[in-house]
Amino acid sequence: MLHLNNSYLGTSALRRPDWTIIGGGIHGVLLARHLLDTQVATPKTLRILDPNPWLLDNWKRMTARIGMTHLRSPMVHHLDGDPFSLRTFVNRFKNSDVAMQQNDVKLFIEPNNRPSLALFNAHCDEIIEQYDLQSLHVQTSVYKVTQLQENAEWWVHHTHGTRCTDKVVLATGRALAIKPDWAKHAEIQGVRVDHVLGEHTNIDHFQSGSTLLVTGGGLTAGQTALMLIERGFKVIMASRHSIRSEAYDSDPGWMGPKYLNRFWRSSYGVRRSMIRKARNRGTVTPEIFIQLRAAQTACKLSIVRASVSAIDVVTPELMIVRFSDGSKQVIGGILLATGLETTRPGGELINDLINSMTLPIGQCGFPAPGASLEWAPGLYVSGALAELELGPTAPNISGARMAAERIVLNERQKSMRLKQECDTSGQVRTAYAV
Ligand SMILES: Cc1cc2nc3c(=O)[nH]c(=O)nc-3n(C[C@H](O)[C@H](O)[C@H](O)COP(=O)(O)OP(=O)(O)OC[C@H]3O[C@@H](n4cnc5c(N)ncnc54)[C@H](O)[C@@H]3O)c2cc1C
């Protein structure tokens, strides 16, 4: 049985559906580019809703804050369609002073030909400009998504009004890390404890030259420690495990059938445990590993293999940190750099959708949208919300590409079915143009 959107009935004109992408990060922008490239959407029918003033704001802010110089992912992972687009971009701008030339930072480093952050960002900016994506961005925050009846339009309620749309894509990013209890206690005593990837994090309040505690033993913690050392601080890194080096955050086999075939044959419960096992959580890239060792040797960094038990606050700039191994250290400030939460992201917006529409979820609470990523007719997920379908790399750039390809493929297949239906009945009521 074919369901037709009410607004399309009674017209023979081909009409393209309206698309609304919620979230203008890596996932939202890559999808927007792909929808336009494949002509599944047009600039007239597509909008990206995000409260930040610019697309990719979160990405740029967070990666700059931790002093990231190179991506962990290889050269072929970016926002464009052609896998070698970054290389072509470099060749085209080789002799110009595009912002990708950053002091003495190499454009690509090994292993895996990983691009510099400046190069990656300059390439992103070019794509945004080429497709004029900034003009499709509406600076607003979505607080509710509703549908009056099944297969009708979606109502996207945001802080500046309501957008009525045929297709919605939830590309809202990942959940933030939860503050441990010891950090909350320290905050009550007047100490500022931010997560380095938090929205309003600031490191300007630290007294120059002081010793700072960085919690976490992964890439974000490692890069943060090195950035602080570069700025003249001494750093104590508290990590529950020894610092390990891994090129990727999961085996590259997860980007293709090697591991995904078995994943797709498994139940959602098993998929969650496969994701957990597959992630190289708490690992750093080889060059960061070497830099951390060098900082240790130079006595600028000490790594404590324990977790924090408590903070004794003398003043907000003078504290004693007590570790689970019984040791203590004097510190002048704290920065959390533990990984992001592994619980379902999206907060009330997603909770509300699940409850009001009884959308399918796995035992872990994440969406179970099926292979098409269409969680309900016309409602798609991308990013961390698509983990139960795309596996451990779902939140990454490669996951954004996988999601975009599936969404477009599904829309094309649906529109072909729709056209066929119209043709066989001999009565063309309506169809999407693709
Ligand atoms: C420091 C760091 C380094 C990373 N390095 C790599 C790497 O090298 N390679 C790789 O593949 N991956 C990397 N990742 C992982 C991943 O690619 C990034 O986290 C990426 O930013 C995820 O994109 P996103 O669009 O899902 O999320 P985000 O970039 O966070 O974007 C989500 C957007 O949604 C918006 N939003 C949220 N809720 C709403 C709402 N209710 N209404 C409107 N808008 C909303 C937010 O404002 C935000 O702009 C890295 C991640 C981090 C944190």
The ligand as a Gaussian input file, in Angstrom:
#p B3LYP/6-31G(d) Opt

LIG

0 1
 C       37.944000      17.007000      19.062000
 C       37.345000      16.079000      18.054000
 C       38.100000      15.601000      16.997000
 C       37.530000      14.741000      16.054000
 N       38.296000      14.308000      15.008000
 C       37.739000      13.505000      14.086000
 C       38.499000      13.072000      12.948000
 O       39.674000      13.371000      12.809000
 N       37.884000      12.289000      12.023000
 C       36.578000      11.901000      12.142000
 O       36.062000      11.207000      11.273000
 N       35.846000      12.279000      13.210000
 C       36.387000      13.069000      14.175000
 N       35.636000      13.459000      15.256000
 C       34.277000      12.902000      15.414000
 C       33.203000      13.611000      14.581000
 O       33.551000      13.707000      13.227000
 C       32.917000      15.007000      15.091000
 O       32.484000      14.913000      16.436000
 C       31.855000      15.730000      14.271000
 O       31.843000      17.079000      14.680000
 C       30.470000      15.138000      14.438000
 O       29.600000      15.877000      13.616000
 P       28.073000      16.119000      13.974000
 O       27.504000      16.882000      12.873000
 O       27.459000      14.812000      14.328000
 O       28.112000      16.919000      15.341000
 P       28.438000      18.459000      15.605000
 O       29.623000      18.896000      14.841000
 O       28.477000      18.597000      17.087000
 O       27.164000      19.203000      15.042000
 C       25.891000      19.023000      15.570000
 C       25.171000      20.322000      15.397000
 O       23.802000      20.137000      15.761000
 C       23.353000      21.306000      16.381000
 N       22.195000      20.990000      17.189000
 C       22.112000      20.161000      18.244000
 N       20.875000      20.158000      18.756000
 C       20.149000      21.016000      17.986000
 C       18.799000      21.459000      18.018000
 N       17.942000      21.016000      18.944000
 N       18.395000      22.351000      17.096000
 C       19.236000      22.812000      16.139000
 N       20.525000      22.417000      16.070000
 C       20.978000      21.542000      16.990000
 C       24.540000      21.787000      17.196000
 O       24.444000      23.170000      17.450000
 C       25.699000      21.443000      16.273000
 O       26.077000      22.542000      15.482000
 C       36.182000      14.324000      16.200000
 C       35.439000      14.802000      17.289000
 C       36.005000      15.665000      18.191000
 C       35.169000      16.147000      19.351000

